[in-house]
Protein backbone atom coordinates (compact mmCIF):
# COMPACT_ATOMS: atom_id res chain seq x y z
CA UNK A 1 0.00 0.00 0.00
CA UNK A 2 1.17 3.53 -0.76
CA UNK A 3 0.51 6.70 1.22
CA UNK A 4 -0.18 9.26 -1.53
CA UNK A 5 -0.22 12.16 0.94
CA UNK A 6 3.29 11.29 2.13
CA UNK A 7 4.52 10.80 -1.47
CA UNK A 8 3.12 14.20 -2.46
CA UNK A 9 4.93 15.87 0.47
CA UNK A 10 8.20 14.08 -0.30
CA UNK A 11 8.13 14.92 -3.99
CA UNK A 12 6.96 18.53 -3.54
CA UNK A 13 10.01 19.01 -1.31
CA UNK A 14 12.24 17.42 -3.97
CA UNK A 15 10.64 19.48 -6.77
CA UNK A 16 11.34 22.74 -4.91
CA UNK A 17 15.10 22.09 -5.01
CA UNK A 18 15.24 20.40 -8.44
CA UNK A 19 16.59 22.61 -11.26
CA UNK A 20 13.60 21.75 -13.49
CA UNK A 21 11.04 22.22 -10.69
CA UNK A 22 9.56 18.74 -10.68
CA UNK A 23 9.90 15.31 -9.11
CA UNK A 24 8.17 12.02 -9.90
CA UNK A 25 7.77 8.56 -8.43
CA UNK A 26 6.46 5.43 -10.17
CA UNK A 27 3.94 4.05 -7.67
CA UNK A 28 2.54 1.09 -9.65
CA UNK A 29 4.15 -0.89 -12.47
CA UNK A 30 2.00 -3.90 -13.24
CA UNK A 31 2.20 -5.13 -16.82
CA UNK A 32 0.91 -2.34 -19.06
CA UNK A 33 -0.42 -0.32 -16.09
CA UNK A 34 1.66 2.56 -14.72
CA UNK A 35 0.75 5.02 -11.97
CA UNK A 36 3.05 7.89 -11.09
CA UNK A 37 2.92 10.75 -8.64
CA UNK A 38 4.33 13.88 -10.29
CA UNK A 39 5.02 17.03 -8.25
CA UNK A 40 5.62 20.38 -9.98
CA UNK A 41 6.38 23.79 -8.53
CA UNK A 42 4.31 26.69 -9.82
CA UNK A 43 5.37 27.63 -13.35
CA UNK A 44 7.22 24.39 -14.10
CA UNK A 45 6.05 22.15 -16.90
CA UNK A 46 6.29 18.87 -18.71
CA UNK A 47 6.95 19.70 -22.35
CA UNK A 48 4.71 18.31 -25.09
CA UNK A 49 4.94 14.54 -25.36
CA UNK A 50 2.99 11.69 -26.95
CA UNK A 51 0.01 10.19 -25.16
CA UNK A 52 -0.09 6.52 -24.21
CA UNK A 53 -2.98 4.37 -25.51
CA UNK A 54 -5.05 5.33 -22.44
CA UNK A 55 -4.39 7.66 -19.50
CA UNK A 56 -6.01 9.75 -16.80
CA UNK A 57 -4.71 12.63 -14.72
CA UNK A 58 -5.98 13.15 -11.16
CA UNK A 59 -4.97 16.38 -9.45
CA UNK A 60 -4.00 15.66 -5.85
CA UNK A 61 -2.93 19.21 -4.94
CA UNK A 62 -2.90 22.64 -6.56
CA UNK A 63 -3.91 23.53 -10.11
CA UNK A 64 -2.51 22.49 -13.50
CA UNK A 65 -3.18 23.23 -17.15
CA UNK A 66 -3.14 20.30 -19.56
CA UNK A 67 -2.23 21.70 -22.98
CA UNK A 68 -3.24 19.97 -26.21
CA UNK A 69 -4.06 20.94 -29.78
CA UNK A 70 -7.73 20.08 -29.14
CA UNK A 71 -7.78 22.70 -26.37
CA UNK A 72 -6.33 23.42 -22.96
CA UNK A 73 -7.98 22.24 -19.76
CA UNK A 74 -7.42 23.71 -16.29
CA UNK A 75 -7.80 21.20 -13.47
CA UNK A 76 -7.83 21.62 -9.71
CA UNK A 77 -7.40 19.39 -6.69
CA UNK A 78 -9.86 16.51 -6.69
CA UNK A 79 -10.50 16.56 -10.44
CA UNK A 80 -9.93 13.57 -12.71
CA UNK A 81 -9.51 13.98 -16.46
CA UNK A 82 -9.06 11.54 -19.35
CA UNK A 83 -5.94 12.62 -21.24
CA UNK A 84 -6.62 13.09 -24.96
CA UNK A 85 -4.90 10.68 -27.34
CA UNK A 86 -2.66 13.40 -28.80
CA UNK A 87 0.53 15.23 -27.95
CA UNK A 88 0.06 17.21 -24.77
CA UNK A 89 1.93 19.04 -22.04
CA UNK A 90 1.36 19.97 -18.41
CA UNK A 91 1.91 23.32 -16.70
CA UNK A 92 1.70 23.87 -12.93
CA UNK A 93 -0.42 26.96 -12.20
CA UNK A 94 0.28 26.53 -8.45
CA UNK A 95 2.56 24.13 -6.63
CA UNK A 96 0.81 20.96 -7.72
CA UNK A 97 0.87 17.18 -7.55
CA UNK A 98 -0.91 14.78 -9.87
CA UNK A 99 -1.48 11.05 -10.13
CA UNK A 100 -0.91 9.92 -13.71
CA UNK A 101 -2.47 6.57 -14.56
CA UNK A 102 -1.41 5.19 -17.94
CA UNK A 103 -1.90 2.01 -19.91
CA UNK A 104 1.18 1.63 -22.08
CA UNK A 105 -0.03 -1.17 -24.36
CA UNK A 106 -3.30 -2.50 -25.67
CA UNK A 107 -4.13 -6.17 -25.96
Backbone torsions as a table, in degrees:
resi	resn	phi	psi	omega
1	UNK	NA	146.2	-179.4
2	UNK	-117.2	141.5	175.4
3	UNK	-96.5	99.4	-176.7
4	UNK	-63.5	-34.6	179.3
5	UNK	-62.6	-44.6	179.1
6	UNK	-66.5	-40.3	178.1
7	UNK	-63.7	-39.8	177.9
8	UNK	-61.7	-47.3	179.4
9	UNK	-59.2	-47.5	-178.9
10	UNK	-60.0	-44.9	-175.1
11	UNK	-82.4	-24.1	171.2
12	UNK	-66.1	-41.3	177.7
13	UNK	-61.2	-44.7	179.2
14	UNK	-65.9	-39.1	-179.3
15	UNK	-64.4	-35.1	-178.1
16	UNK	-65.6	-25.1	179.7
17	UNK	-105.0	-7.7	-179.7
18	UNK	-75.9	139.8	-178.9
19	UNK	-60.4	-29.3	-178.9
20	UNK	-95.0	-2.6	174.7
21	UNK	75.0	25.9	178.9
22	UNK	-149.6	161.4	177.8
23	UNK	-152.4	143.7	-176.7
24	UNK	-138.8	155.4	178.2
25	UNK	-142.8	125.8	175.7
26	UNK	-77.1	113.3	-175.8
27	UNK	-87.8	-44.8	-177.9
28	UNK	-128.9	131.8	173.0
29	UNK	-137.6	97.5	-176.2
30	UNK	-133.5	98.0	-176.3
31	UNK	61.6	-123.9	-178.6
32	UNK	-84.3	-5.5	-177.8
33	UNK	-89.1	130.7	175.8
34	UNK	-131.4	136.0	171.2
35	UNK	-131.0	129.1	-177.6
36	UNK	-132.1	139.2	168.8
37	UNK	-91.7	127.9	179.1
38	UNK	-123.6	123.6	177.5
39	UNK	-108.7	136.8	-179.6
40	UNK	-136.4	134.5	173.9
41	UNK	-78.5	155.6	-178.2
42	UNK	-51.2	129.7	179.1
43	UNK	91.1	-13.8	178.5
44	UNK	-83.6	161.9	-175.2
45	UNK	-148.8	161.4	167.0
46	UNK	-104.4	119.5	-178.2
47	UNK	-61.1	163.6	178.1
48	UNK	-51.3	136.7	178.6
49	UNK	-151.2	163.7	-178.8
50	UNK	-72.6	148.9	177.7
51	UNK	-86.5	145.6	172.5
52	UNK	-73.3	174.8	179.5
53	UNK	-55.9	-33.3	177.2
54	UNK	-154.2	139.1	-179.7
55	UNK	-161.5	151.0	171.9
56	UNK	-129.1	157.8	177.5
57	UNK	-127.5	121.1	176.2
58	UNK	-112.6	124.4	179.7
59	UNK	-84.4	120.1	-179.3
60	UNK	-92.2	-29.6	-178.7
61	UNK	-154.9	144.8	173.6
62	UNK	76.8	-157.9	-179.4
63	UNK	-135.5	143.9	178.5
64	UNK	-134.8	161.5	171.7
65	UNK	-121.2	119.7	173.0
66	UNK	-87.7	122.0	-178.5
67	UNK	-104.7	135.9	179.3
68	UNK	-156.6	157.9	-178.9
69	UNK	-64.1	-25.4	178.3
70	UNK	-78.6	-5.9	178.8
71	UNK	132.4	149.8	178.3
72	UNK	-85.5	154.3	179.2
73	UNK	-137.4	122.7	174.4
74	UNK	-90.4	134.9	-176.9
75	UNK	-130.8	143.1	178.3
76	UNK	-119.6	173.2	-178.1
77	UNK	-50.6	132.8	178.7
78	UNK	93.3	-10.2	-178.4
79	UNK	-91.0	146.8	178.9
80	UNK	-123.6	134.4	-174.8
81	UNK	-138.1	137.1	174.9
82	UNK	-80.3	122.3	-178.8
83	UNK	-72.5	130.0	-179.7
84	UNK	-64.2	151.7	-178.3
85	UNK	-83.8	62.7	179.2
86	UNK	-154.6	167.8	176.8
87	UNK	-57.4	141.2	-177.7
88	UNK	-154.6	164.7	176.6
89	UNK	-135.3	175.8	-179.5
90	UNK	-140.2	129.7	179.7
91	UNK	-122.2	131.4	176.4
92	UNK	-83.4	119.2	177.1
93	UNK	-85.0	-25.9	172.9
94	UNK	-133.9	174.3	165.8
95	UNK	-57.0	128.1	-171.2
96	UNK	-143.3	156.3	173.0
97	UNK	-138.6	139.4	-178.7
98	UNK	-130.8	156.1	170.9
99	UNK	-109.6	113.2	177.7
100	UNK	-95.3	122.2	175.4
101	UNK	-112.6	124.2	-176.6
102	UNK	-135.7	142.6	170.5
103	UNK	-106.6	120.2	-171.2
104	UNK	-94.0	-5.2	178.0
105	UNK	-151.8	155.6	176.9
106	UNK	-117.7	143.0	-178.8
107	UNK	-77.6	NA	NA
